[in-house]
Amino acid sequence: MTPNASTSSGPSRRSFLASTAVATAAVAGGMPLLAACGGADGGSREGTTSSKDAKDILPAFVAGSVVTPDIASKNGSAVGFTGKLDLAGLKTSVPEKLGKGGKVTVMAPFWGSPPKGDNAYYTAMNDLIGVDVAWQNQDGNTYDQKLGAVLASSDVPDVVVIPGWNMGGKIPSAITSKFADLGPYLSGDKVKEYPNLAAIPTDAWQRSIFGGRLRGLPMPASYVTNIVPYYRKDVFDEEGYDIPASADEFMALAKDATNAKAKRWACGDMKWTAFNAFGVPSGQEKPLGWIEEGGKLVYRAELEQYLEALEWTRKLFAAGVVHPDFKLGKSQATDPGTKFAAGEFLIYNNDISSWYGLTAAQATQNPDFEIWGMDVFGHDGGDPTLYATQPANIFAFVSKKASEAVVRDTLAVANVTAAPYGTKEFMLTNYGVEGTHYSVEDGVPVKNDTGNNHVVNAYVMVASPAPTIAHPDFANIAEGQVEWQQRMGAFTRKTPFYGMQITEPSRLTGLSNDFEQLEDDIVRGHKKIGDMQQAVSDWKSKGGDKLRDWYRKILDENGPAAG
């Protein structure tokens, strides 16, 4: 048997993939998340929904009171639970079935081999909800291809899950034309019929507005950066290394810790941490790449600190302190966590889910192993300037052809899957049936092989509770993750387009698609900083300046993100 999977809600593609055996390519610095959005119904589908209009669309927020977390949310963090699970004392958040016994087909990405539809997990969930959910699981690695074909046809399932990274091309326009407006069921006080949905943070619902209508059921996520600079705390303690507090201190530590003859290097590719340390907004989600400086909209690649971050990362490679696998690009195809655990390098950046994942994986075979997250430092030794990520990036949509009965049955499903940690509904959704999918050892639920194969990638994708981190088997990791988010959240600011769904004009989208590959070539010494400066100049002349004007108009008409 293996330790239970992370119960952190609101996973990104990285954390979904990281929980599967086939997902070793999803490391920080991998493929970008593509944020996309909708305009008004009819006419142009470009743009976004104004703040005023959104207020009339959004569900009322009613904080849940069924369960009290051990660590409350602060500075945009998840809530945390650090105690053992009292399975006999689990709360009930859905006292009666809201489902009316109808059938709902759901298409969603799945990483691994999907279980048969009559398995005990699906049966138990359907019995609890009162809905016959029929899953049409599709290979998550090629989901965009299947998604495009299905949405181009007239045969759309009742519910379709669409992650943000699959929202390129014509998908945003298909969302506005193929999927239902959920506002008549959820806007304002109507959501109170579904208390667990009412407890989903408003920011996540804001991100669920497509084409001027509330169309998505969201997976909420903390807006604090998910990229953590991890280090081998056990080795640092043994060697007496101090945690670096500036870019120069990091370089000095890296040179001191590297011993190529002993096959030990200081770090992996630190590009994503460099962007955070130098105050560069996210390149993963396009609308968030714009900030205001002196009243002018500036794209991330135009910033001086963007070039400085690339140059610092290049110097790490040039100094020989980066593990050779990263210089060869192998980190994109293999799991760097294995060599990190083996001590071949001591620092690397990855998704926050890896904190628990590596700890659990090494617990029995390498008991001295200790991974921890270092705080992001300001490159000059001061406080860092971090930028918020989006508050939701995976959504479930209901077909426009669905009857009211199907819509309400879908909301019944979502109201169960959005149940908070510490409830019977959460336990079944995330762990399955005791004795069949997991056993309890010293207050810790431990999935068996059946649980690991069946209780994944399904119901959690319809909707999820507010961001939550809980690891009953490694409570110190849950505490460390939440407190790291809280500390980093204190330095996190929202860009003007935070939380907005924005569809760029097709003639201007994709202008910066080649930047990430150029970044990687520069830090590895294959290209020069001047090549990026030229690329930015070309970007501006080929439409970047027009895109800036377009975003300026969006901002003038709708106002910046609140908070």
C-alpha positions, 0 to 999 in steps of 0.5 A: 500500500502507498500513502494517501495522495495529497488532498490539496484542492484546486490542482493545476495540471502539474499537481494532477499529473504529479499524482499519476505514474505517467506524469513525470514531464510536468515540472516547473518550467514546462508547458504554459497554462493558457488562460482564455476567456469570452466576450458577450453573447452574440457579436464579437467574442473578444474581451471580458465582462465588466466588473459591474455586470459581473456583480449581477452574475456572481453567486453570493458568498456564504462561508462554510461553517460545518468544519473549522480548519486548523490554519485559517486562510491568510494572504491568499493561502489555502486553509490547512488541517494538521490533525489526524482524521477522526473518521467517527466524527466526520461532519455531514455537509449534504444532509439530503440527496439533491439529485433526482435520480437522473443520468449525467454524462461527464467527459473529463481528462484522465491520466492513467487507465480509467476504471470500469464504470461499475466500480465500487467508487463510482457506485458509492458516489452516485448513491450518495449524490442521487445521480447516475454519473456516467464517465467518458474519461479521455487520455489527459495527455491528448485531451485537447485533440479529443476536446476539439473534435467533440466541441466541433460536433453536435454530440456534446456530453451533458458535462465537459471538463476543460482545463485552462491549458486546453483553452487555446484556438477555438475552444473559448468561442466553443465554450460560449456557444456550446455551454449553458448559462448557470446564472439562473441557478446560481447567481446571487442568493440562488446558490444558497440551495447548494451550500458547498457551492456558496462557500466557493470563493468569489474570485473563483466564480469570477474566473468562471464567467465566459461570454458574459455568463456564469458558465463554469463550475470552478476548481478554486486555487490559492492565488499565491505562486505555486512554484516553490524553490525546494531544498534538501533541508537534511543536507543543508543542516548537515553541511551548515548551509544558510538559506540564501537571501539574495541572488548573490548569496544563492550564487555563492552557495551554489558554487560552494555546494557543487562538486562535479567529481562527486556527482553533486550539483547545487541546483536544477534550472532555477528560471521560474524562481528567478522570475519571482525573485526579480519581480517578473509577472507570470508567463504561464497565464497570458492576461497576467503577463501585463502590469502597469508602470507609470500609468502605462501597460507593460508586458513582462518581456519588456521589463528590465528585470525580465532580462536580469532574471534570464541573465542570472539563470544563465550565469548559474548554468555557465558556472557549472552549478546546474545538474547536467540533466537540466543543461541537456533539457532532460528535466522536461522529459524525466522526473527531477525529483528522483535525482533530487532525492538521491542527492545529485542536486540540492535545490530545484523549483517545482509545484507546491504539490511535490512537497508532500509527494516526495516526502511520502515517496521517500518516507520508508526507503530514505528516512533521513530525506527532508525536503522543505521550501525556501522563501522566495528572496528579493534578488537584491536581498530585500522583500520579493515582489510576487504576482498572483496566479489565477484563482481557478484554472479548471472548469466543468461546463454544462451543455446548452442542450441539457434539460433543467433536470440535468442541470440541477443533477449536475449541481447536485454532483458539484455540491457533494464534490465541493464539500470541505475537508473533514466531511463524509462527502469529502472523504468519499470523494477523495478516498472512496469506501473504507475497506475497499479503497483505503484502510485507516492506520493510526488516524491516517487513511491509506489507499490500497492499490484499488483506491490508487487506481479508481479514486483519482481524476474523476468527481474532484474535477466537477467542482472543489471546495476552497483551496485546502491542504491536509496530509494526516500522515505528514501534518508538518508538511501541510503546515509548512505548505500553508505557512509558506503560502501565507509568507509569500502571499504577504508579498503578492500583488494582483495584476490589473487582469487578475481573475478576468476571463479575457479572449484576445483577438485571434489576429493578435494572439500567440505573438509571444508563443516562441518566448519560452523556448528562447528563454530556455535557449538563453539560460543554457547559453545557446542564445544571447540576451540580445536575441530576446531584446530583438524578439521583443522588438519584433513582437512589438512591431508585429502586433504587441503594441496593438495588443497593448492598446487593446488591453488598455481599452479593456482596462479603461472599460472594466477597471483593474482587479479588486484588491 
